[in-house]
Amino acid sequence: MKYVEIIADAGSGKTLLALAEKVHAVDVRFGPTGEDGMRTTRLLVGADHLQETLDTLQNVLGAQPTAKVLVLTVESAWPQADEKSLEKERAAPASREKLYEGVRKDADCNRNYLILVALSTVVATIGLIEDSVAVVIGAMVIAPLLAPNLALSLGISLGDPKLMRKATFALFAGVLLSGILATAMGAWWPIDAYGDEIMARTDAGLSAATLALASGAAAALSMTTGLSSVLVGVMVAVALLPPVAALGIMIGRGEPELAMGAGLLLAVNIVCVNLAGNLVFFLKNIRPRSRDEKDRAKWATLICLSGWIFALLLLLGAILFRRRLLGE
């Protein structure tokens, strides 16, 4: 259940009552009218009707520049709803506004983001060099590259070029910083032999692409359904951070063949994570509100999906060509 608090002109009462009936609101309450002629109205609606409620409010209150809409979470309620209603609540996707706000903040390329990238790179690089599974998993838990990839997928689904540019910049900056740090550590850190952990990140293949597709789909699904983001963050980090660290290490050690393998793995993973994220947002019907924005988002999604698929095919072709050259 969600409480939708509306601050609007007192003359909007009939409109809001009609809205409450349309979205099957459980309860509607009107507060007193203030000296400025504004009145607070609260609607208690199911999570499965939240997006419809917000979209309708934006349409009917668009001419009121001082109107405000707030969404409040209901922690518990009595009496409890029946099992069928609870099942609808659990299955209801998060609202577009909630997704956008969370992703927009997490995709900021700020100091905290760069520090997390640096710390996770140091942990991952040491784990790969020392061939320690536990240390590599520790870097995966930090998962700093999760947010920009999800933001890019959501920006494409909403046809929002500003969010796409912001996410792309954050992703590029994170990968670049991670690569530079890993390169420096690879050149400085004494390595007698390469262990299984690092060698596994220098060989791209169908299994890696499958892992990245599953990780991207799980990450996007967690956003829209409220599943645990910690586990999903680990899955996404498996597909993104270690290959960056492996690429940097191999560049630092002067191993161009192995560096190329790690670079191909990184590229395949980024493409697959975003391809899967776009597909999940598309299937979950994450769309803008207005018709013009929907048309723009539809074309952006189709173009980007085609681009991701084409890029994946090219990368898989490059992987097969490289394996033939190496006689694998």
C-alpha positions as CSV (number, residue, x, y, z in Angstrom):
1,M,0.0,0.0,0.0
2,K,1.1,3.6,-0.7
3,Y,-0.2,6.9,0.7
4,V,-0.2,9.5,-2.1
5,E,-0.4,13.0,-0.6
6,I,-1.6,15.7,-2.9
7,I,-1.3,19.4,-2.3
8,A,-3.5,21.2,-4.8
9,D,-6.1,23.9,-5.3
10,A,-9.1,23.3,-3.1
11,G,-11.3,23.4,-6.2
12,S,-9.8,20.1,-7.4
13,G,-11.8,18.0,-4.9
14,K,-14.2,16.5,-7.5
15,T,-11.4,15.7,-9.8
16,L,-9.5,13.9,-7.1
17,L,-12.5,12.0,-6.0
18,A,-13.0,10.8,-9.6
19,L,-9.3,9.8,-9.7
20,A,-9.7,7.9,-6.4
21,E,-12.6,5.9,-7.9
22,K,-10.7,5.3,-11.1
23,V,-7.6,3.8,-9.3
24,H,-9.7,1.9,-6.8
25,A,-8.3,3.8,-3.8
26,V,-8.8,2.1,-0.5
27,D,-9.4,5.5,1.2
28,V,-9.4,9.2,0.4
29,R,-9.2,12.0,3.0
30,F,-9.4,15.8,2.5
31,G,-7.5,18.1,4.9
32,P,-8.4,21.7,5.7
33,T,-8.0,24.5,3.2
34,G,-5.1,26.8,3.9
35,E,-5.0,30.6,3.6
36,D,-3.4,30.2,0.2
37,G,-6.4,28.2,-1.1
38,M,-4.4,24.9,-1.2
39,R,-5.7,21.8,0.4
40,T,-4.0,18.5,1.2
41,T,-5.6,15.2,0.0
42,R,-4.5,11.8,0.9
43,L,-5.2,8.7,-1.2
44,L,-4.5,5.2,0.1
45,V,-3.8,3.1,-3.1
46,G,-2.4,-0.3,-3.8
47,A,1.1,-0.5,-5.2
48,D,-0.3,-2.0,-8.4
49,H,-2.2,1.2,-9.0
50,L,0.6,3.7,-8.0
51,Q,1.9,4.4,-11.5
52,E,-1.5,5.0,-12.9
53,T,-2.3,7.3,-10.0
54,L,0.9,9.4,-10.5
55,D,0.4,9.6,-14.3
56,T,-3.2,10.8,-13.9
57,L,-2.2,13.3,-11.3
58,Q,0.5,14.8,-13.5
59,N,-2.1,15.1,-16.3
60,V,-4.9,16.7,-14.3
61,L,-2.7,18.9,-12.1
62,G,-0.4,20.0,-14.9
63,A,-1.9,23.5,-15.0
64,Q,-1.3,24.1,-11.3
65,P,2.4,25.1,-10.9
66,T,2.2,25.1,-7.1
67,A,0.7,21.6,-6.9
68,K,2.8,18.9,-5.3
69,V,2.5,15.1,-5.1
70,L,4.3,13.1,-2.4
71,V,4.4,9.3,-2.1
72,L,4.6,7.8,1.4
73,T,5.4,4.2,2.1
74,V,3.0,2.3,4.4
75,E,5.1,0.1,6.7
76,S,2.2,-1.9,8.1
77,A,-1.6,-1.9,8.1
78,W,-4.5,-3.3,10.0
79,P,-6.6,-5.1,9.2
80,Q,-4.4,-7.0,6.7
81,A,-5.4,-7.4,3.1
82,D,-6.4,-10.8,1.8
83,E,-3.8,-13.0,0.2
84,K,-4.8,-12.1,-3.4
85,S,-4.4,-8.4,-2.7
86,L,-1.0,-9.1,-1.0
87,E,0.2,-11.1,-4.0
88,K,-0.7,-8.1,-6.3
89,E,1.3,-5.8,-4.0
90,R,4.3,-8.0,-4.1
91,A,4.2,-8.3,-7.9
92,A,3.6,-4.6,-8.5
93,P,6.6,-2.9,-10.2
94,A,8.2,0.1,-8.7
95,S,7.0,3.5,-10.0
96,R,8.9,5.2,-12.8
97,E,9.5,8.1,-10.5
98,K,11.1,6.0,-7.8
99,L,13.3,4.1,-10.3
100,Y,14.5,7.4,-11.9
101,E,15.2,9.1,-8.6
102,G,17.2,6.2,-7.2
103,V,19.2,5.6,-10.4
104,R,19.9,9.3,-11.0
105,K,21.5,9.7,-7.6
106,D,23.5,6.4,-7.8
107,A,24.8,7.3,-11.3
108,D,26.5,10.6,-10.1
109,C,30.2,10.5,-10.9
110,N,31.1,12.1,-7.6
111,R,33.9,11.7,-5.1
112,N,32.2,8.8,-3.3
113,Y,31.7,6.9,-6.5
114,L,35.3,7.3,-7.6
115,I,36.5,6.3,-4.1
116,L,34.4,3.1,-4.2
117,V,35.8,2.3,-7.7
118,A,39.3,2.8,-6.5
119,L,38.9,0.7,-3.3
120,S,37.1,-2.1,-5.1
121,T,39.8,-2.1,-7.8
122,V,42.6,-2.4,-5.2
123,V,40.8,-5.3,-3.5
124,A,40.0,-7.1,-6.8
125,T,43.5,-6.6,-8.2
126,I,45.1,-8.0,-5.1
127,G,42.6,-10.9,-5.1
128,L,43.5,-11.7,-8.8
129,I,47.2,-11.4,-8.3
130,E,47.2,-13.6,-5.1
131,D,44.7,-16.0,-6.7
132,S,42.3,-15.5,-3.7
133,V,38.6,-16.2,-4.4
134,A,37.6,-14.7,-1.0
135,V,39.3,-11.4,-1.8
136,V,37.8,-11.2,-5.3
137,I,34.4,-11.8,-3.8
138,G,35.1,-9.0,-1.3
139,A,35.6,-6.6,-4.3
140,M,32.4,-7.9,-5.9
141,V,30.3,-7.0,-2.8
142,I,31.3,-3.3,-3.3
143,A,29.9,-3.5,-6.9
144,P,30.5,0.2,-7.9
145,L,29.8,-0.3,-11.6
146,L,26.3,-1.5,-11.0
147,A,24.6,1.9,-10.9
148,P,25.9,3.5,-14.2
149,N,24.9,0.4,-16.2
150,L,21.4,0.4,-14.7
151,A,21.1,4.1,-15.2
152,L,22.1,3.8,-18.9
153,S,19.5,1.0,-19.4
154,L,16.8,3.0,-17.7
155,G,17.7,6.2,-19.6
156,I,17.4,4.3,-22.9
157,S,14.0,2.9,-21.8
158,L,12.7,6.4,-20.9
159,G,14.3,8.1,-23.9
160,D,16.2,10.4,-21.5
161,P,19.4,11.6,-23.3
162,K,20.5,13.5,-20.2
163,L,20.5,10.4,-18.0
164,M,22.1,8.4,-20.8
165,R,25.0,10.9,-21.1
166,K,25.4,11.0,-17.3
167,A,25.5,7.2,-17.0
168,T,27.9,6.8,-19.9
169,F,30.3,9.3,-18.4
170,A,30.1,7.7,-15.0
171,L,30.7,4.2,-16.5
172,F,33.6,5.4,-18.7
173,A,35.2,7.3,-15.7
174,G,34.8,4.2,-13.5
175,V,36.3,1.8,-16.0
176,L,39.2,4.2,-16.8
177,L,40.1,4.8,-13.2
178,S,39.9,1.1,-12.4
179,G,42.1,0.3,-15.4
180,I,44.7,2.9,-14.5
181,L,45.0,1.7,-10.9
182,A,45.1,-2.0,-12.0
183,T,47.8,-1.2,-14.6
184,A,49.9,0.5,-12.0
185,M,49.5,-2.3,-9.5
186,G,50.2,-4.9,-12.2
187,A,53.5,-3.2,-13.1
188,W,54.6,-2.7,-9.5
189,W,53.4,-5.9,-7.8
190,P,55.7,-8.9,-8.1
191,I,54.0,-11.8,-9.9
192,D,55.7,-15.1,-10.3
193,A,52.9,-17.0,-12.0
194,Y,49.3,-16.3,-13.1
195,G,46.7,-18.1,-11.0
196,D,43.3,-19.5,-12.0
197,E,41.4,-16.4,-10.9
198,I,43.2,-14.0,-13.2
199,M,43.5,-16.4,-16.2
200,A,39.7,-17.0,-16.0
201,R,39.2,-13.2,-16.6
202,T,41.4,-13.3,-19.8
203,D,39.2,-15.7,-21.7
204,A,35.9,-14.6,-23.1
205,G,33.3,-17.0,-24.4
206,L,29.7,-18.0,-24.6
207,S,29.6,-18.8,-20.9
208,A,30.8,-15.3,-20.0
209,A,28.1,-13.7,-22.2
210,T,25.4,-15.9,-20.6
211,L,26.6,-14.9,-17.2
212,A,26.5,-11.2,-18.1
213,L,23.0,-11.5,-19.6
214,A,21.7,-13.2,-16.5
215,S,23.4,-10.6,-14.2
216,G,22.0,-7.6,-16.2
217,A,18.5,-9.1,-16.1
218,A,18.7,-9.8,-12.4
219,A,19.9,-6.3,-11.7
220,A,17.1,-4.7,-13.7
221,L,14.5,-7.1,-12.2
222,S,15.7,-6.2,-8.6
223,M,15.0,-2.5,-9.4
224,T,11.5,-3.0,-10.6
225,T,10.3,-5.6,-8.1
226,G,12.3,-4.7,-4.9
227,L,14.4,-7.8,-4.7
228,S,17.6,-7.8,-2.6
229,S,20.0,-5.5,-4.4
230,V,23.0,-6.9,-2.5
231,L,23.0,-10.3,-4.1
232,V,22.3,-8.7,-7.5
233,G,25.2,-6.3,-7.0
234,V,27.5,-9.2,-6.5
235,M,26.3,-10.8,-9.7
236,V,26.8,-7.7,-11.7
237,A,30.3,-7.2,-10.2
238,V,31.2,-10.7,-11.2
239,A,30.5,-9.7,-14.8
240,L,32.2,-6.2,-14.7
241,L,34.8,-5.4,-12.2
242,P,37.3,-8.4,-12.3
243,P,37.8,-8.1,-16.1
244,V,38.7,-4.4,-15.7
245,A,41.3,-5.3,-13.1
246,A,42.6,-8.2,-15.2
247,L,42.9,-5.9,-18.2
248,G,44.9,-3.4,-16.2
249,I,47.2,-6.1,-14.7
250,M,48.0,-7.6,-18.1
251,I,48.8,-4.1,-19.6
252,G,51.0,-3.4,-16.6
253,R,52.8,-6.8,-17.1
254,G,53.3,-6.3,-20.8
255,E,51.0,-9.2,-21.9
256,P,49.1,-7.9,-24.9
257,E,47.5,-11.2,-25.8
258,L,46.1,-11.7,-22.3
259,A,45.1,-8.1,-22.1
260,M,43.2,-8.4,-25.4
261,G,41.3,-11.4,-23.9
262,A,40.4,-9.4,-20.8
263,G,39.4,-6.5,-22.9
264,L,37.1,-8.6,-25.0
265,L,35.5,-10.1,-21.9
266,L,34.9,-6.6,-20.4
267,A,33.3,-5.4,-23.7
268,V,31.1,-8.5,-23.9
269,N,30.0,-8.1,-20.3
270,I,29.1,-4.4,-20.6
271,V,27.1,-5.0,-23.8
272,C,25.3,-8.1,-22.3
273,V,24.5,-6.4,-19.0
274,N,22.9,-3.4,-20.8
275,L,21.2,-5.5,-23.4
276,A,19.5,-7.6,-20.7
277,G,18.7,-4.5,-18.7
278,N,17.0,-2.9,-21.6
279,L,15.0,-6.0,-22.3
280,V,13.7,-6.3,-18.7
281,F,12.7,-2.6,-18.6
282,F,10.9,-3.0,-21.9
283,L,9.1,-6.2,-20.8
284,K,8.2,-4.5,-17.5
285,N,6.6,-1.7,-19.5
286,I,8.8,1.0,-18.0
287,R,7.8,3.9,-20.2
288,P,7.5,7.7,-20.1
289,R,4.2,9.3,-19.4
290,S,3.4,11.4,-22.4
291,R,2.7,10.1,-25.9
292,D,5.6,12.0,-27.5
293,E,8.0,10.8,-24.9
294,K,6.8,7.3,-25.3
295,D,7.4,7.4,-29.1
296,R,10.9,8.8,-28.5
297,A,11.7,6.2,-25.9
298,K,10.4,3.4,-28.1
299,W,12.7,4.4,-31.0
300,A,15.6,4.9,-28.6
301,T,15.0,1.4,-27.1
302,L,14.7,-0.3,-30.5
303,I,17.8,1.5,-31.9
304,C,19.9,0.7,-28.8
305,L,18.7,-2.9,-28.6
306,S,19.7,-3.4,-32.2
307,G,23.0,-1.7,-31.5
308,W,23.7,-3.9,-28.5
309,I,22.8,-7.1,-30.4
310,F,25.0,-6.0,-33.3
311,A,27.9,-5.2,-31.0
312,L,27.6,-8.5,-29.2
313,L,27.7,-10.4,-32.5
314,L,30.8,-8.5,-33.6
315,L,32.5,-9.2,-30.2
316,L,31.6,-12.9,-30.3
317,G,33.0,-13.0,-33.9
318,A,36.2,-11.4,-32.6
319,I,36.5,-13.9,-29.8
320,L,36.2,-16.9,-32.2
321,F,38.7,-15.3,-34.5
322,R,41.2,-14.8,-31.7
323,R,40.7,-18.4,-30.5
324,R,41.5,-19.7,-34.0
325,L,44.6,-17.6,-34.1
326,L,45.7,-19.0,-30.8
327,G,44.9,-22.5,-32.0
328,E,42.4,-23.1,-29.2
